[in-house]
Amino acid sequence: MNQVHPSAAQGFGAAADTYVRGRPDYPADLLSWLTSKLALQAGKTCVDLGAGTGKFTKLLLRTSAEVIAVEPVAAMREQLLAGLPSALAVDGTAQAMPLAGGSADAVLCAQSFHWFASVQALEEIHRVLRPEGQLGLVWNVRDESVDWVAALTGILTPYEVGTPRYHSGDWRLPFTGGLFTELEETCFPHRHVGTPQEVIVDRTLSVSFIASLPDPDRAEVERQLRALIATHPDLRGRETVAFPYQTRAYRCSRLALG
């Protein structure tokens, strides 16, 4: 089934501009992971699958590899091309990429794989990859060991209602051993520094299931966020805030069939 998850289609379509403002980029150390572990360099071709507004596409371009951004939500593609006008961005889904078989050395999914984690998606990724090609999965994960970040999660959790999320671990289920090698994990510390509006309010309002809420519910979430900023001792009165993340990066290699 090629349909984009309704929460992603509605939420990201409605909040594409907020996503640009509020989502963090990626740690500089991730560039060396891309070049060493996934061997991205000039002469190689990689796919940024579920590219969104191009935050990860920008990092991939720094490897000097040819980058093809695949994104099904039109509003997100528009933001990507506005920020990276020379980028190659195409309409497609994880289950149906408009790419020839064996045309990519690597497929990367940043903040996206949990939306389409399925055997069908892995089969399509396997089709697009060259023999021994690499699949990389990346997430910026909130560091909830920090108490105000844990409080922020408490504001979000009542609204999740079954939306696919990294922390559920369900994205691992399609990896049954037949298409790819075992996942290898690397973790990088990361911080998103900016105003409380940018790194807390805009970041939270760009979450798909928050962006797709009815206006009164979304307004209530924003009220709680502003109350947290106004009252927490680590946030109150601050012009800039460092939002802590752990960037989780996973790599595996394509296996030959049969």
BELNOR-V309953 format. One line per field, one symbol per residue. phi: phi as a letter, one per 20 degrees, with the letter a starting at -180 (. if undefined). psi: psi as a letter, one per 40 degrees, with the letter a starting at -180 (. if undefined). burial: # if it has 9 or more other ideal C-beta (glycine too) atoms within 8 Angstrom, else .. A space follows every 10 residues. Layout:
# BELNOR-V309953
phi=???
psi=???
burial=???
This chain:
# BELNOR-V309953
phi=.effggffff ffffcgffgf feeffcfgff ffffeefdlf agndccdeem flenfeggff fffmffdded beegfffffg ffecfefecc eadfebeecf fmdcebcdcd lcfffcfaff fffffgffff gmfddcccce dgeefeffff ffffffgfdf knfgcgffmf ffgfeeoedc fffddcccfb cddafggfed ffgffefgfe fefggfffff ffffffffff dffecgmeec cdeecdeecc cbdfdfen
psi=hehihddddd ddddfddddd deiiaiiddd dddddddefh iheihihghf ebeedddddd deeeihhhhh hehddddddd dddgdeihhi hiideghfii ifeidihhhh fddddehidd ddddddddii heiihhhhhh hhgeehdddd dddddddeed fehhideded eddegeeddi iihhhihhii ihhaiddded ddddeehded deiidddddd dddddddddd dhdedhehdi ihhhihhhhi iiihiii.
burial=...##.#### ######.### ####.#...# #.###.#### #..####### ########## #.#.#.#### ###.###### #.##..#.## .####.#.#. .#.####### ########.. ######.### ..######## ###....### ###.##..## ..##...... #..##...## ..#..#.### .#.#.#.### ########## ###...##.. ##.###.##. .#..##.... #.######## ####....
